[in-house]
Amino acid sequence: MTKRPLQLRARHGEVIDHPAAGAPMTKSSYNRQLVRAILYRDGPASRVELGARTGLKLPVLTHVCSDLIDQGIIRETVAVPAGGGIGRRRVLLEVECSGLGAIALAYDAAKVDVVLIDLLGVVRWRRRFSGPFPTVASLARKLTQAVEAARAASTFASGRLLALGVGDPGIVDRSGRSLRSVNLPGWRDQPIREMLGTAAMLPVFFDRDAGFEALGEAVFGAARDSRCTLFVTSSHGGIGGALLEGRRLIAGRSGSAGEIGHVHAGGDLACPCG
């Protein structure tokens, strides 16, 4: 039986986030990620509001929030009431975005790009490793080297570098393997999540590059208020795409749902992927 990926859900069942597959997930870590995800998505909220959104009981929520404050992941701020500050001030919680960061990695046959970014979207450091990469092994080594370089360049405090996100140019599966890519000859069944998770020492979020681009539009851009989205991308590497239901990326049976570049449009020219 196939195990479904764990999802963070708000009180009424709405999917909030998708934790990195394979990462240890206890009940307490789930609660911490849920609170973090809701505050990051919706902005500052009181403990009462968080309780209503998460369904967590107040003693549990208080403990979770205290842990996150001690870790420097969230902070308390005071909201002045409308109308000239008359009335009781509310203590709100918000994510400490500038002090938290992640590594983002994308690659193709010509280059490997890696950046350090904070949760405000500010790029703190970036580097490009240019190809060509003559063998599968040489590209795999360069991916590991890029992640190690990003870790070495990080100025985030201990424990504040949260995760590694990896955008793959081909087709992936939910176990974290890159199955194949049109533009990477010989690239088959590569254990990217395992390999780069070891190098990064962080949870790894791994998916198709077009899928991450589509999720970016769903969270921050043109698809933010859309229930269903078809995302299309075009570049020197070809045409790609992704399907979203709300903020959930649809993988499909083969992991390639929405990849319109693989739709046959006539003619007898064979796709390099076979």
C-alpha positions as CSV (number, residue, x, y, z in Angstrom):
1,M,0.0,0.0,0.0
2,T,1.4,3.4,-1.0
3,K,1.8,5.8,1.9
4,R,0.3,9.2,1.2
5,P,2.6,12.3,1.9
6,L,1.9,14.0,5.2
7,Q,0.1,17.3,4.9
8,L,-0.3,20.2,7.3
9,R,-4.0,20.9,7.7
10,A,-5.9,23.7,9.4
11,R,-8.8,23.1,11.7
12,H,-11.4,22.8,8.8
13,G,-9.2,20.5,6.7
14,E,-7.5,23.0,4.4
15,V,-4.1,21.9,3.3
16,I,-1.6,24.5,4.6
17,D,1.8,23.0,3.7
18,H,3.6,19.8,2.7
19,P,6.5,18.9,5.0
20,A,9.6,17.3,3.5
21,A,8.9,13.7,2.8
22,G,11.1,11.4,4.8
23,A,11.7,14.0,7.6
24,P,11.0,12.7,11.1
25,M,7.5,14.0,12.1
26,T,6.4,13.6,15.7
27,K,3.2,15.1,17.0
28,S,5.0,18.1,18.6
29,S,7.0,18.8,15.4
30,Y,3.8,18.6,13.4
31,N,2.2,21.2,15.7
32,R,5.2,23.5,15.4
33,Q,5.2,23.3,11.6
34,L,1.5,23.9,11.5
35,V,1.7,27.1,13.6
36,R,4.7,28.3,11.6
37,A,3.0,27.6,8.3
38,I,-0.2,29.5,9.3
39,L,1.6,32.5,10.6
40,Y,3.8,32.6,7.5
41,R,0.9,32.3,5.2
42,D,-1.7,34.5,7.0
43,G,0.5,37.0,8.9
44,P,0.4,38.0,12.6
45,A,-2.3,36.4,14.8
46,S,-3.1,36.2,18.4
47,R,-3.0,32.9,20.3
48,V,-6.8,32.9,20.4
49,E,-6.9,33.3,16.6
50,L,-4.2,30.6,16.2
51,G,-6.2,28.2,18.4
52,A,-9.3,28.7,16.2
53,R,-7.3,28.1,13.0
54,T,-5.3,25.1,14.1
55,G,-7.7,23.4,16.4
56,L,-5.0,23.1,19.1
57,K,-6.0,23.4,22.7
58,L,-4.7,26.5,24.5
59,P,-2.2,24.6,26.8
60,V,-0.7,22.8,23.8
61,L,-0.7,26.0,21.7
62,T,1.0,28.0,24.5
63,H,3.7,25.4,24.8
64,V,4.3,25.3,21.1
65,C,4.5,29.1,20.8
66,S,6.8,29.3,23.8
67,D,9.2,26.8,22.1
68,L,9.1,28.7,18.8
69,I,9.7,32.1,20.6
70,D,12.7,30.6,22.5
71,Q,14.1,29.3,19.2
72,G,13.8,32.7,17.6
73,I,11.4,31.4,14.9
74,I,8.5,33.5,15.9
75,R,8.2,36.6,18.0
76,E,5.6,38.6,19.9
77,T,4.5,42.0,18.7
78,V,1.8,44.4,20.0
79,A,-1.0,45.6,17.8
80,V,-2.4,49.0,18.6
81,P,-6.3,49.1,18.3
82,A,-7.8,51.1,15.5
83,G,-9.3,54.5,16.3
84,G,-6.3,56.3,17.8
85,G,-5.1,53.5,20.0
86,I,-8.1,53.5,22.3
87,G,-8.8,50.1,23.8
88,R,-6.8,47.1,24.9
89,R,-3.7,46.3,22.9
90,R,-3.4,42.8,21.5
91,V,-0.3,40.6,21.7
92,L,0.2,39.1,18.3
93,L,2.6,36.4,17.1
94,E,4.5,36.6,13.8
95,V,7.3,34.7,12.0
96,E,10.8,36.2,12.4
97,C,11.3,36.2,8.6
98,S,14.5,38.1,8.3
99,G,16.3,35.7,10.7
100,L,15.2,32.5,9.0
101,G,16.5,31.2,5.8
102,A,16.7,28.3,3.3
103,I,18.9,27.1,0.5
104,A,17.4,26.8,-3.0
105,L,19.0,24.8,-5.8
106,A,18.1,24.4,-9.4
107,Y,20.1,22.7,-12.2
108,D,20.1,21.6,-15.8
109,A,22.6,20.4,-18.4
110,A,24.3,23.8,-18.5
111,K,24.5,25.0,-15.0
112,V,23.8,24.6,-11.3
113,D,22.3,27.6,-9.5
114,V,22.3,27.9,-5.7
115,V,21.1,30.7,-3.4
116,L,20.6,31.5,0.2
117,I,17.4,33.3,0.8
118,D,15.6,34.6,3.9
119,L,11.8,34.2,4.4
120,L,11.3,37.8,3.3
121,G,12.5,36.8,-0.1
122,V,15.8,38.6,0.1
123,V,18.6,36.7,-1.6
124,R,21.6,36.8,0.8
125,W,24.1,34.9,-1.4
126,R,24.1,33.2,-4.7
127,R,26.5,31.3,-6.9
128,R,26.4,29.6,-10.3
129,F,28.4,26.6,-11.3
130,S,28.7,26.5,-15.0
131,G,28.8,23.3,-17.1
132,P,29.1,21.3,-19.2
133,F,28.9,18.3,-17.0
134,P,30.1,15.4,-19.2
135,T,28.9,12.6,-17.0
136,V,26.0,11.8,-14.6
137,A,28.6,11.5,-11.8
138,S,30.1,14.9,-12.5
139,L,26.7,16.6,-12.2
140,A,25.9,14.7,-9.0
141,R,29.2,15.9,-7.5
142,K,28.5,19.5,-8.6
143,L,25.1,19.4,-6.9
144,T,26.7,18.3,-3.6
145,Q,29.5,20.9,-4.0
146,A,26.9,23.6,-4.5
147,V,24.9,22.7,-1.3
148,E,28.1,22.5,0.7
149,A,29.2,25.9,-0.6
150,A,25.8,27.4,0.4
151,R,26.1,26.0,3.9
152,A,29.6,27.4,4.3
153,A,28.4,30.8,3.1
154,S,25.4,31.0,5.4
155,T,25.4,33.7,8.0
156,F,22.1,32.6,9.6
157,A,22.4,31.7,13.3
158,S,22.6,28.1,14.3
159,G,19.2,26.3,13.7
160,R,17.8,29.2,11.6
161,L,18.7,27.6,8.3
162,L,15.5,25.6,7.9
163,A,15.5,23.6,4.7
164,L,16.8,22.9,1.2
165,G,14.5,23.2,-1.8
166,V,15.6,21.5,-5.0
167,G,14.0,22.0,-8.4
168,D,14.6,19.2,-10.8
169,P,14.4,19.7,-14.6
170,G,12.8,16.4,-15.3
171,I,10.3,13.9,-13.8
172,V,10.5,13.0,-10.1
173,D,8.8,10.6,-7.7
174,R,7.6,11.0,-4.2
175,S,10.5,9.1,-2.7
176,G,12.8,11.9,-3.8
177,R,14.3,10.4,-6.9
178,S,14.9,12.1,-10.2
179,L,13.6,9.6,-12.7
180,R,14.6,11.1,-16.0
181,S,15.2,14.4,-17.8
182,V,14.9,15.2,-21.5
183,N,18.0,17.5,-21.4
184,L,20.2,15.3,-19.2
185,P,21.2,12.2,-21.2
186,G,21.8,9.2,-19.1
187,W,20.2,10.8,-16.0
188,R,18.0,8.0,-14.6
189,D,16.7,7.2,-11.1
190,Q,19.0,9.5,-9.1
191,P,18.4,9.6,-5.3
192,I,18.6,13.4,-5.1
193,R,16.8,13.9,-1.8
194,E,18.9,11.4,0.0
195,M,22.2,12.6,-1.6
196,L,21.6,16.3,-1.0
197,G,20.0,15.8,2.4
198,T,23.2,14.3,3.6
199,A,25.2,17.2,2.2
200,A,22.9,19.9,3.6
201,M,22.0,18.2,6.9
202,L,18.6,19.8,6.4
203,P,15.1,18.6,5.4
204,V,14.9,18.5,1.6
205,F,11.8,19.6,-0.4
206,F,12.3,18.1,-3.8
207,D,10.1,18.4,-6.9
208,R,10.0,19.4,-10.5
209,D,11.3,23.0,-11.2
210,A,8.0,23.9,-13.0
211,G,6.1,22.6,-9.9
212,F,8.0,25.0,-7.6
213,E,7.5,27.9,-10.0
214,A,3.7,27.1,-10.0
215,L,3.6,27.0,-6.2
216,G,5.3,30.3,-6.1
217,E,2.5,31.8,-8.2
218,A,-0.1,30.1,-5.9
219,V,1.4,31.5,-2.7
220,F,2.7,34.9,-3.9
221,G,1.6,35.7,-7.4
222,A,-1.1,35.5,-10.1
223,A,-2.7,32.2,-8.9
224,R,-3.0,33.3,-5.3
225,D,-6.8,33.3,-5.4
226,S,-7.3,30.5,-7.9
227,R,-8.8,27.2,-7.0
228,C,-7.3,25.3,-9.9
229,T,-4.3,26.5,-12.0
230,L,-2.5,25.3,-15.1
231,F,1.0,26.8,-15.1
232,V,3.1,26.9,-18.3
233,T,6.8,27.7,-18.7
234,S,8.9,28.1,-21.7
235,S,12.7,28.4,-21.8
236,H,15.8,27.4,-23.9
237,G,15.3,23.9,-22.4
238,G,11.8,23.5,-23.8
239,I,8.2,23.8,-22.6
240,G,7.0,22.7,-19.2
241,G,4.0,22.9,-17.0
242,A,2.3,22.0,-13.8
243,L,-1.2,21.6,-12.3
244,L,-2.3,23.0,-9.0
245,E,-5.4,22.4,-6.9
246,G,-5.4,25.4,-4.5
247,R,-1.8,25.3,-3.2
248,R,-1.4,21.5,-3.8
249,L,0.8,20.4,-6.7
250,I,-0.8,17.5,-8.6
251,A,1.7,14.8,-9.4
252,G,-0.4,12.3,-11.3
253,R,0.4,8.7,-11.7
254,S,3.8,9.2,-13.3
255,G,4.8,12.4,-11.5
256,S,4.4,14.4,-14.7
257,A,0.9,15.9,-14.5
258,G,0.7,19.2,-16.3
259,E,3.9,18.6,-18.3
260,I,2.5,19.8,-21.6
261,G,5.9,19.5,-23.2
262,H,5.2,15.7,-23.3
263,V,1.9,16.1,-25.1
264,H,2.1,14.8,-28.7
265,A,1.3,17.5,-31.2
266,G,1.7,15.6,-34.4
267,G,4.7,14.7,-36.5
268,D,7.1,11.8,-36.1
269,L,10.0,13.5,-34.2
270,A,10.8,11.4,-31.1
271,C,11.2,13.0,-27.7
272,P,14.8,12.6,-26.3
273,C,13.3,11.0,-23.1
274,G,11.9,8.2,-25.2
